[in-house]
C-alpha cells in the first residue's frame, strides 16, 4: 500500500462478528460476481484515493481516524458493507459541502434501496434510511474522548444524516399471478449507486441480481466508453435487443460456440459456452463451463463453476466450483463446490403472503413472494428432493431420495407385457402393491 500522504483520506473498516448462514463465514468472504466483498472494499477505496485500514475494535477505529492528517478526511464503514465507488464518491462530495463536520450516509427510498432493504440493520425515518457509514471532515470531527462497545450507538445518535443523490433506471418485470395474489410487477433497478449491509444469504443473492446494472454501467460509461459506442453503432439499429446483442464483453481465451445466443452479458477469461446456450443479462466468471442448451438469465455463475446441459437458471447466483444441473432453478443461491441434481425441486413461490427466512433465531419476512433457497458450501442435493422456499441447506449436507422412491430390485420372473409399478423399492405387478 502506498504512503498515506498520497491519499485524500482514510477509510477505516471496523470488523464485526457477523456470520452468514448456512455458509458459516464472514460477509467479507461473500461474493459479488468475481470478487469477494473484502476485495471489493479495497477496490472501492482505491478508486476514491482512500487508504483502507482495518480496525479490530471501536477503540482501534477511533485511533485510526484520529491519526488522519489535517488535510485528510475519514470514512468509517463496517466490514459487512458493500458500497459502489460511485455512491462513496458522491457521499464524500456532498459531505465536504455540508456545514456539519460529522455525517452519516442516508438515502431516500427508491427501487434500488427497497430491493435489498429487508433484514438489513438500518435506521429509518419516513422515506429515508441510514447506513453505518460515516464521514469525518478531520481528526477532530466529533470523535469521542473514549470508546466502548456502545460507541457505534453513540455515532448513530449524534451524526447528521446527509442524503446522497442517486440515479436509476427501473424496469417493471411482470410476475406470475399465483394463489390469491393480484397481478404484480417487480421493479428491477439499474444503477451504479448501491450500498448493502450483508447480514443474510438473501443479501448476497439480491446484490448479485443487481450486478448487471452495477457492472455494466461501470463498464460502458467508465472503463470502455469508446468500445460501447462502437458496439452500439455496429448494431445498425435503434432496437434495444439488437444493441444488447452487440454489448457482450468477452475475456481472453473464451470458447464460445457459434450457435450460442449471448446478450448484454460479461463473459470471463477462459469460459466455455456450449452449443445453443442462451445467456442474457448475466455475469459468467473465469473458467466457468456452460454446457449445451443451457439458459442463463439475470444470473451470476462463479469461477470454475459447471452448468450442465439443459439447465435453466434464472436470477440465481452460483459460487465458484459449484455444479448445477437443474431443469429450472430460480432466485436461489448455490454455495462453493455444491452440487444440485437436475431433478431436485426448489419451490420458489408462496401462494399466500411473503416467504419467511430464518434470521438470528427468528422467522423474518423477506417481503417477497418469490424466493428459492440456499445450498451451503460442499452440499449435495440429489434427484426428487423437494425444498420449500427460503430454506437453508447446511454446508456439506447430502440430501437424497428415500430408498422406496427408486427401483433398486428388478425381479427375475418378470412376465413380458405385464404392467409393473414400484413398491418399496421393488418392481411388482400393477395391483400387487396394494396387497
Secondary structure as the mmCIF struct_conf table of DSSP 4:
data_model
#
loop_
_struct_conf.conf_type_id
_struct_conf.id
_struct_conf.beg_label_comp_id
_struct_conf.beg_label_asym_id
_struct_conf.beg_label_seq_id
_struct_conf.end_label_comp_id
_struct_conf.end_label_asym_id
_struct_conf.end_label_seq_id
HELX_RH_3T_P HELX_RH_3T_P1 UNK A 4 UNK A 6
BEND BEND1 UNK A 7 UNK A 8
STRN STRN1 UNK A 9 UNK A 14
STRN STRN2 UNK A 20 UNK A 20
TURN_TY1_P TURN_TY1_P1 UNK A 21 UNK A 24
STRN STRN3 UNK A 25 UNK A 25
HELX_RH_3T_P HELX_RH_3T_P2 UNK A 27 UNK A 29
STRN STRN4 UNK A 31 UNK A 32
TURN_TY1_P TURN_TY1_P2 UNK A 33 UNK A 34
STRN STRN5 UNK A 35 UNK A 36
HELX_RH_AL_P HELX_RH_AL_P1 UNK A 37 UNK A 47
TURN_TY1_P TURN_TY1_P3 UNK A 48 UNK A 49
STRN STRN6 UNK A 50 UNK A 55
BEND BEND2 UNK A 56 UNK A 57
HELX_RH_AL_P HELX_RH_AL_P2 UNK A 58 UNK A 66
TURN_TY1_P TURN_TY1_P4 UNK A 67 UNK A 67
BEND BEND3 UNK A 68 UNK A 68
TURN_TY1_P TURN_TY1_P5 UNK A 70 UNK A 71
STRN STRN7 UNK A 73 UNK A 78
TURN_TY1_P TURN_TY1_P6 UNK A 79 UNK A 80
STRN STRN8 UNK A 81 UNK A 83
HELX_RH_AL_P HELX_RH_AL_P3 UNK A 85 UNK A 97
BEND BEND4 UNK A 98 UNK A 99
BEND BEND5 UNK A 101 UNK A 101
STRN STRN9 UNK A 102 UNK A 108
HELX_RH_AL_P HELX_RH_AL_P4 UNK A 111 UNK A 116
TURN_TY1_P TURN_TY1_P7 UNK A 118 UNK A 119
STRN STRN10 UNK A 123 UNK A 125
TURN_TY1_P TURN_TY1_P8 UNK A 126 UNK A 127
STRN STRN11 UNK A 128 UNK A 136
BEND BEND6 UNK A 137 UNK A 138
TURN_TY1_P TURN_TY1_P9 UNK A 139 UNK A 140
BEND BEND7 UNK A 141 UNK A 142
BEND BEND8 UNK A 145 UNK A 146
TURN_TY1_P TURN_TY1_P10 UNK A 149 UNK A 150
HELX_RH_AL_P HELX_RH_AL_P5 UNK A 151 UNK A 158
BEND BEND9 UNK A 159 UNK A 159
STRN STRN12 UNK A 160 UNK A 163
HELX_LH_PP_P HELX_LH_PP_P1 UNK A 164 UNK A 165
STRN STRN13 UNK A 169 UNK A 175
TURN_TY1_P TURN_TY1_P11 UNK A 179 UNK A 180
HELX_LH_PP_P HELX_LH_PP_P2 UNK A 181 UNK A 183
STRN STRN14 UNK A 184 UNK A 190
BEND BEND10 UNK A 192 UNK A 192
STRN STRN15 UNK A 195 UNK A 197
BEND BEND11 UNK A 200 UNK A 200
HELX_RH_AL_P HELX_RH_AL_P6 UNK A 201 UNK A 209
TURN_TY1_P TURN_TY1_P12 UNK A 210 UNK A 210
HELX_RH_AL_P HELX_RH_AL_P7 UNK A 211 UNK A 218
HELX_RH_PI_P HELX_RH_PI_P1 UNK A 219 UNK A 223
HELX_RH_AL_P HELX_RH_AL_P8 UNK A 225 UNK A 234
TURN_TY1_P TURN_TY1_P13 UNK A 235 UNK A 235
BEND BEND12 UNK A 237 UNK A 237
HELX_RH_AL_P HELX_RH_AL_P9 UNK A 240 UNK A 246
STRN STRN16 UNK A 249 UNK A 250
TURN_TY1_P TURN_TY1_P14 UNK A 252 UNK A 253
STRN STRN17 UNK A 255 UNK A 256
TURN_TY1_P TURN_TY1_P15 UNK A 258 UNK A 259
STRN STRN18 UNK A 261 UNK A 263
BEND BEND13 UNK A 264 UNK A 264
STRN STRN19 UNK A 266 UNK A 267
TURN_TY1_P TURN_TY1_P16 UNK A 269 UNK A 270
STRN STRN20 UNK A 272 UNK A 273
TURN_TY1_P TURN_TY1_P17 UNK A 275 UNK A 276
STRN STRN21 UNK A 278 UNK A 280
BEND BEND14 UNK A 281 UNK A 281
STRN STRN22 UNK A 283 UNK A 284
TURN_TY1_P TURN_TY1_P18 UNK A 286 UNK A 287
STRN STRN23 UNK A 289 UNK A 290
TURN_TY1_P TURN_TY1_P19 UNK A 292 UNK A 293
STRN STRN24 UNK A 295 UNK A 297
BEND BEND15 UNK A 298 UNK A 298
STRN STRN25 UNK A 300 UNK A 301
TURN_TY1_P TURN_TY1_P20 UNK A 303 UNK A 304
STRN STRN26 UNK A 306 UNK A 307
TURN_TY1_P TURN_TY1_P21 UNK A 309 UNK A 310
STRN STRN27 UNK A 312 UNK A 314
BEND BEND16 UNK A 315 UNK A 315
STRN STRN28 UNK A 317 UNK A 318
TURN_TY1_P TURN_TY1_P22 UNK A 320 UNK A 321
STRN STRN29 UNK A 323 UNK A 324
BEND BEND17 UNK A 327 UNK A 328
STRN STRN30 UNK A 329 UNK A 330
BEND BEND18 UNK A 331 UNK A 331
STRN STRN31 UNK A 333 UNK A 334
TURN_TY1_P TURN_TY1_P23 UNK A 336 UNK A 337
STRN STRN32 UNK A 339 UNK A 340
TURN_TY1_P TURN_TY1_P24 UNK A 342 UNK A 343
STRN STRN33 UNK A 345 UNK A 346
STRN STRN34 UNK A 349 UNK A 349
BEND BEND19 UNK A 351 UNK A 353
HELX_LH_PP_P HELX_LH_PP_P3 UNK A 354 UNK A 355
STRN STRN35 UNK A 356 UNK A 359
TURN_TY1_P TURN_TY1_P25 UNK A 360 UNK A 361
STRN STRN36 UNK A 362 UNK A 365
BEND BEND20 UNK A 367 UNK A 367
BEND BEND21 UNK A 369 UNK A 369
STRN STRN37 UNK A 370 UNK A 370
STRN STRN38 UNK A 374 UNK A 375
TURN_TY1_P TURN_TY1_P26 UNK A 377 UNK A 378
STRN STRN39 UNK A 380 UNK A 381
TURN_TY1_P TURN_TY1_P27 UNK A 383 UNK A 384
STRN STRN40 UNK A 386 UNK A 387
TURN_TY1_P TURN_TY1_P28 UNK A 389 UNK A 390
STRN STRN41 UNK A 392 UNK A 393
TURN_TY1_P TURN_TY1_P29 UNK A 395 UNK A 396
STRN STRN42 UNK A 398 UNK A 399
HELX_RH_3T_P HELX_RH_3T_P3 UNK A 403 UNK A 405
BEND BEND22 UNK A 406 UNK A 406
STRN STRN43 UNK A 409 UNK A 409
TURN_TY1_P TURN_TY1_P30 UNK A 412 UNK A 413
HELX_LH_PP_P HELX_LH_PP_P4 UNK A 414 UNK A 415
TURN_TY1_P TURN_TY1_P31 UNK A 416 UNK A 417
STRN STRN44 UNK A 420 UNK A 423
TURN_TY1_P TURN_TY1_P32 UNK A 424 UNK A 425
STRN STRN45 UNK A 426 UNK A 429
TURN_TY1_P TURN_TY1_P33 UNK A 430 UNK A 431
HELX_RH_3T_P HELX_RH_3T_P4 UNK A 432 UNK A 434
#
